[in-house]
Each structure stands twice: as C-alpha cells, then as structure tokens.
Amino acid sequence: MTPRRRYHHVRELARGGMGRVDVVARREIDGLQLYALKRLLPALREDPKARAMFAEEAEVARKLRHPNVVRVLDGGEDDQGPFLTMELIRGVSLATLLERSIGELMPLEVALEIARQTAAALEAAHGAGLVHRDVSPTNLLLGFDGRVRLLDFGIAKTETSTTHTTTNVLKGKLGYLAPEQLRFERADARTDLYALGVCLHEALLGERLYAGDSASIAKRIVNAPPPDVCERRRDVPPEVSEVLFDLLAKEREARPASATMLLDLLAVLPPSEPADLSAYLEQIVAAERAEQERWLEDAERILRETTGRVPSIPPRPKRFVWAAAAAAAVLAVGGAVLALREPDPVVAPTVAAPPLAEPTARSTGEVTESAGTRASAGEPLGSSAGIPSSAAGSDPSSAGDSDPSSSADSDSVAESEGEAGDAEASDSTEPAPSPRRRRTRRAPASRGTSSSMMVDTWTWDE
C-alpha cells in the first residue's frame, strides 16, 4: 500500500453504461494539475467481468504510446474500486464538430487532415497487434492544437486475446461496422480502415453513409455500393473519391492492406496541416473552447474551499500543454490531464507506474499542444460538447460516485441513429504491410507527467 494522495473532484466529464469519468485536480510539486479519473459505476465495482475488462483496458494502453492515441497514465485501486488516470483532452470529438457544422460542409483539407492523423493512430495500434473495432466520430478527438487522437480501446482485441469473446455478439456502432463484422467474421486491420472510410465520408458530406433503421442500415452495409462523393461535392477531386471507394469496399481484400499503405495513398492527395484543423475548430466550436478554459478556474476555487489554501499555480506560460486522452474500454467514455506547463517527469513521494513502452510509429505533423474533449452527439456521455453544463461539487478525496440508475447504457443498446451494441468475433492482426514510401514529416511524442497511484498500484510488465 502506498500513502493516499488526494484528488479533488472538479466536475463530471462523461458517463457511460458501465462507468464515468471525472475531471479531478491534484497538487503536484510543480503546481496544480488536472486529470481525468475513470471509474466503474458503484454497482459494478465488484463485478468480476467488469473488473477484468477494466484491467484489460489498462493492458491495451500499456502497448501504445503515440501522439495520435490517447494515453492512460496509470491505474490502481482504492476504497472506491479500480481507477485509471488519463490525460485530459482539450478539444471536441468529430461527432460534436459535425453536429455544430450542420449546413456547412467541412473544408476538404480539414477532412483529409483528420483522416491522415487517424490512419497514423491505426498504424501504431495495428503495429502493436491491436484491432480497435470501434473507430467512429465519437472516438476521434480533435484537439484545439490541430492534433487528432483516437480513443476508447475498450473493445480492442490483441492478437493473442481470447477473453470476453461471445459468439455472434456485435461490438461497436452499427453505422461504422464493416460487412465482415455483420457476417460475424474475424476482424482485422482492414476492418478498422473501413470504419475510417465511413468517418471520412461523413466528414466530407456531413451525413451518415447509410441512414434508416437498424435492419436497413445493416442490409445496406453488406450489399449497397458506396456513393460517389464527387457527385455531391464538386471540390472533391476524383483521386479522393477513389481512395474512399477502396476503403468502403465490401470485401476486405479490395481495401488497402494496411494503415501504412493508406497513409501512402493519402500522401498524394491535396496537402493538409494540423493548422487547417485548428483554425476550423476555432471557427466552429469557439464556445466549447471557452467553456473548457473555465475548468482551471473551477479547480482553483474548489481547492481553496476544500483545503483553505490558495493552490500553488505557476504564472501563465507562453503556451499550454493540455495532454490528450479520453474514453475507453468498459466505460465508453474518456478522460485526461491538463498540464499548466509541460513539466519534466515528477518524482512523486509514492510508488508510480513505470512509463509505458514507446513503440516506433509515424506521427502526423508538428504540434505544440495536446488536446480534445470527448464529446458525442446523441451519446449519453455528458453534454454534446463532452462538457457538463455546470461544475460538479468538490470531493476532498477522489472523484465521487454517482447513482448508476442515472447512467445511460451506451455499450450494448443499439441507438436510433444506427449505433449498435456489442459486436465481436475473434480478431486477428493486419496482414504484413507492403513496401512504401516513407514520409519525413514527424512530430515529437507528447510527454505526460508521472501520476502516482492513490492506493494499490499496478506494475506494468515490460
């Protein structure tokens, strides 16, 4: 057991069918920092399957360190059950951006930048032997700094995983499932690429690939040819439509063989930069950005009220580093840490988890901030911007509990918009990538502070 270090509850960030994520504050050696703390709902704290899935999420997180993948900093267990500490994302989800931009088509360069960075995240995941299986707009966080992050590896499967597999049970959201998933065939890397194609189509046209009730959507996914976006948008060049057509192929053999190959295909399309995405977000979701700026003020006030001391906060730096993260696993919600400045790793007076392994993977452009707040249009994870309308009360120990009866089940119930519950068949890794041209543009991996456990720590075997 390690001495307990207090987290002070700031507000609820998101909620799912099995858990919740809260923004919490903690005083570090170098000043006040905000984190996202993810927990199981009280009714599930002792549930063996829920706990096993929670632990498996942490194991998946251990495998991935990439600028375009949300990061789990550490995990442990205290008197409120298991928890994960994650980086906080300053930004919005693709789902929220699409909701806010109704009636206005997304610029081509913005849609392509989102696709490129998502493909880089999938390249890293597939390289680690993981198939995400739930790539969708709610799981793509768009940072105000122009960086995209893939989140929610809660139903991802490793190449060796054999647990939590139920025959003929779907996992994922119906509108983004690949034809092979609906046929209950094994998912692989090309399954994720299909879902990315659906997201790109939605970004370009501002509407779902297939609409209707669940039965008609499923039938069209398996049988209907994908539409030609060039017929709807004259500014979309034919080569973009060709890539999209390949991604949405009914048979996986006709799709790009790997995320690496997809990145090569995207490299010859019209250029884009993270700055294109950042500028567009500033235009469309300025209100959400202003709301998130108030998180820090809330934390300062709460720590004054609960400790009677003014938090030790360094002067506002020239730039912020709002580290990314978000929803995952069982919770279908995300979380994270907002750092007032990019610190060197802090040696806390408690036992901390060793750093996660850093796999070799490409990144997609230079960035100086992390970002993105989980948001979900139509999903029961908080407000549409991923931020509750008002700050939650303070909790002097850790993120507080909530009544599970008020939780909307976003994990297993098909939604009216065509999002289905759990889908699963045993999964495999992607086929070996073909030779490719290497792009030279790279971004440094983001650094996160070392966050210590509250009570019991998990040792992550390297």
N, C-alpha and C positions, 0 to 999 in steps of 0.2 A: 504494500500500500504506500502511496505517495501522499504527502500533505495536500489537502484540498486547496486549490486555488480558485477564487471566486470568479464566476461570470455574472455580470449584471444584465438582466433582461432589459432590452430596449423596445422591441416590438416584434409581433409575429410577422414573418416574411411570407410564408407559404404553407399550405396544408394539403395533404393527400389522403387517400383512403386508409393508409397504414401509419402515417406519421406526420410530423410537422417540422418546420424549420423556423428558428427564431434568430433575429439579429441580437447579438449579445456583445457586451463591452467588457474588456479586461485591461487592467493597468499593467503595462509591461515596463521593463527597465527604461526603454526609450520613449515612453509616453503611452497615452491611451490608444487602444486599437479595438476595432470592431471585427467580429467574426460572425459566421452563421453556424448555428449549432443544430444539428439534425437529431431527432429522437423518434423512437416508436411511440405511438399513442399509448396512453396508460393501459388500456385493455389488452394490448399486445406485448407488453414488456416481458412477460414470462412465456409467451408462445414460442415453442421450440423452432418451428419453421420460420417464423418472422425473425427470430434472433439469428438463425443460420443464414438467412438471406441478407441480413444486415451485415454480418461478418463477411459474407462473400463479396458484398459491395466494396468493403474495405480492401479485400484481397485484389479485386479488379483494379481499384485505384492505385494500389502499390505498383502495378505493372506499367502505368502510364505517367510520363512526365513530358508534356508537350505544350507549347504556347497556345495551341488551339483546343486544348482539352481542359476542362475544369479540374481543379485539384482538391483532393482530400488531404488535409494537413496531418491529422492524426485521429485516433479514436480511443475509446476506453469505456468504462462503466462506473457509475456512481449510484447513489441511492434512488435515482430516477431511471435507472436502466442504462442500456448501451447508448452511446452517442458518437457522432462523427463531427469533427470540427473542420469546416471548409472555408475557403476564401470567399469573400463577398464580391458579387459581380455588380458593377455599376453600369447599367445599360438596360436594354429591354430584349425580350425574345422576338424572334422573327414573327411569331403569331401576333404579338402586340403591334409590331410595326405594320403588318398587313392590315390589321384592324383600324389603325389610326390613319392609314393612307387610302382608305376606301374612296374610289372615284379618281384616284391619281395613280397612274402606272409608275412602278419603280423604274428609275433610270437603268439602262442596260448595264452600265459599268458597275452599279451597286449590286445588282443581281449576280453578275459574274464574280465579283469580289467575294460575296457570301459563298458561292459555290466553290471557288478556289480554296478558301480557308477551310471550309467543311471537308473538302477532299483531302487536305493536308492532315486534318484531325483523324480521318478514317485511315489514311496511310499509316499513321502512328499506331492506331488501335489494331489494325489488321497485322501490322508488323509484330505486335505483341501477342498475336494469336487470339485476338478477341473479335467477335462479331457483335456489333451494337444491337441490332434488331429493332431499334425504336427511333430512327432518325426522322425527325418531324419538326415543324416550325416551333413548337413549344420547347423543344430540346436544343434549339440553336440560339445561343445568347449573343446578342450584338452589342459589343462594348462601345461606349461613347468615344473611346480612343480609336475605333475602327477595327478592333480585333474581334473575330468570331470565335466562340467557344462551344464545343459540343459537350453536352452534359447528360446526366441520367444514364449511367451504365448499369442500372439496377436489374435489367433483364438481359444484359450482355452475357455471352457464354464464352468460356475459354475452350480451346481445342481439346482439353482433357476433362472438362467438366461433365459430370454425369448426374449431378444432383438437381433436384427441383424440376425434373422433366416429367411431364404428363402427356400421354399420347393424345393427339387430336385436341389440344388446348392451345388457342391462339394467344400470342403475346405481342403487344404492340397496338398501334392505332389503325383501324381498318383502312382509312383513306391512304395510308402510306405503306401498307403491306404489299409485298411483291407477289406475283402469281404463284410462285413455288410455295410461299408460306400458306396461301389459301388451299393449296393441294397437300398441305402437311408434309412437304418435302424438307429436306435438310437445308438450313440457311447457311450461306457463306458470304464472303466479302461482297460478291456481286449483288446480294440481296440488299445490303446497305447502299450500294450505288444506285439501285432502283429507287429507293426512298429519297436519296439526294436528288434524283431526277424529278420526282414529284414536287419536292420543295422548290427546285429551280423553276419548274413550270408555274407553280403558284406565285412565285415572286415576279415572274415576267408578266403574267396575265391578271394577277390579283384575285384569282378564284381557284377553287378546288379543281383538281384534274378530273375527278368524277363526282357528280352530285347525285343526291337521291337517298332512298332508304338503304339500310344496310345490305339487304339482299341484292338490290340492283347495283350498288357500288361493287360488291364482291363479284358479281357476274361480269361487269364491265372491266374490272381489273384483269380478269382471266382471259376475256375474249375480245374486248373492244380495242381497236388500234388507237395509239395515242394521237391527239390532234397536232396539226402543224401550227406552231406559234407564229410563223411568218404570215399566215393568213389573217391573224388577229393584230399583229404589230408589224408595221412596215419598216420600223427601225431595227428590227432583229435580222441580222444577216443570215443567209442560208447555212453557213457553217455552224452557227449556234443551234439552229434547228436540227441539224444532222447529229450533233453531239447529244442533244436532248432526246432525239428519236432512238439513238443507240442505248441510252440509259434506261429508257422506258420499254425496251424490248421484252416481249412476253417470255422468251426463253433466255435464261441467263447466259448461255453460250454466245449470244449475239451482243451482249453488253461488253463494255471494257473489262478486261480480265482482272484489273486491279485498280486501286485508287492511284497508284503510281502512273499507270497508263492514262487514267483520266486526267491527271494533272498535266501530262504532256499534251493531251488534246485541248485542254483549256488554255494552255500556254500560247497557242497560235491564234486564239480568239482576240477580239478587241481588248486592249490593256485596261487594267483597273488597279487601284491602290487602296490601302486602308483609309486614306484621307477621303476618298469618294464616299465610303460608307459613313465615316464620322460626320461629314458635312450634311449628308442626307438625314441622319438621325437628329442632328441639331435643328433641322428644319421641321421635322415631323413630330418629334416627341420631346420638345423642349420642356413641357410641363412635367413629364416624368423625371427629367433630369433635375429640375428644380426641387421636386419632392424628395429625391434621394439626397440632395445636398443637406436637407434638414436632419438626416439621420445622426450626423455628428453632433448637432446642437442638442438633439434628444438625449444622446449618450452623456454629454456633459451635464445636463440638468439632472438626469437620473442618478449619476454618481454623486453629485452634490447632495441630493436628497437622501440617498441611502448610506452614505459614508460621512456626511458632514464636512467633506473636504473638497476643495476645488481640484479637478483632475489635472494631472501634470501633462499638459499638451504642448508640444513644441510649436513655435511660430509657424504660420502657414508657409510651406515651402514653395519653391518656384513651380513645382509640379507635384501632382498626387500620383500615387500608385494604388489603385483600387484593384486588389487582386481578384481574379475571377473565380467563380465556382458556381455550384448550383445543385439542382435537384438530382436525385439519384435513386437507384435501387428501389427498395420496397416503398419508399415514400412518394415517388414520382414528384419530388419537389427538390429544390436546391438551396445552397447556402454558401457562405463565404466570409472573406476577411477584407476589411478596408484598412489599408495602412496609410497613416498620415504622411509618411515618407518611406522610401524604400530602405529599410534598415539592413544591416548585416545580421546574420542569424543570432538570436538572443540565447544566451546560455541561462535557462531558467533554473530556479532552485528546486526543480522537481525532475522526475525521470521523463524524458521526452522520447517520442518515437524517432528512430533513426530516419534519415532522409530517404525518400523513395528513390528507386533506381531511375536513372535518366537514360532512356533508350535513344538511339540515334534516329532522328526523323527530321524531315524538312519542315521549315516554318514558312510563313507566307507574308513577308514584308516586315519592315521595321515598325516597332511600336514602342511607346514610352509609358503607356498606362495599361492596366488591366481593366476589365470592365464587364458590364452586363448584368441585369437583374432578371431573374426568372419571371416571365410573365406568360400568361396563357389566355388567349381569347376563347372563352367558352369552357375553360377548365377550372375546376374548383380548387384553385391553389392560391386564393387571395384575390386582390383586385386585378383588373385586366392588365394593369401595368406591372403586376407582380409585387405591388407595394400596398399594404393595407391603408385604408383611408385615414386612420389615426394611429398614433403610437400606443403601444401596449403599456400596461403598468410595469413597474420595476419589480424585479425579483432579486433579492440580495444574494442568492446563491448561484443558481443556474437558470437556464431557460425553463420557464414554468410549464406545467402540464395543462392540457385542455381536454374538455369533455369529448370523447370520441364520437358521441352521438351527433355532434355538430359537424363532423367531418364528412365531406363528400367523397364517395368512393370513385377515384379516378384510375384505379388499377385494373378492375375486372369488369366494368359495366360498359357496354357499347353506348356511345353518345349519339344524339340525334344528328350530329354533323358527320357521322360516319366513323367515329373513333371507336374501335372495338377494344375489348379487354385482352386477356392474356392469350398469347399465341406461342406455341413452342413446338419444336421437334428438335432432335439433337442436331447440333450445328458443327460445321467444320470451318477451317480457316480458308482464306482465299487461295487460289492457285498461285504458283510462282509467277512473279511479275516478269514481263518481257523486257528486253533491253530498252533503254530510254535515254533521252537527253536529260542531263542534269541542269536544273536552273541554279543560278549563282546567288539570287537574291535570298537573303536569310535574315531572320530576326533572332536576337538573343533570347534564350529561355528565361521566362519570368522567374524572379526569386520570391519565395514566400518566407515569412518569419516562422521560426520554430515554435510550435504551440504545444505547451506541456499538457499532460493528462490531468484530469481532475481527481481521479482516484486510482483505479487499476489501469495499467497501460497495456497495450498490445505491442508485442515485439514483432516486427515485420521481417521475416527471414529473407535475406538477400540471396 
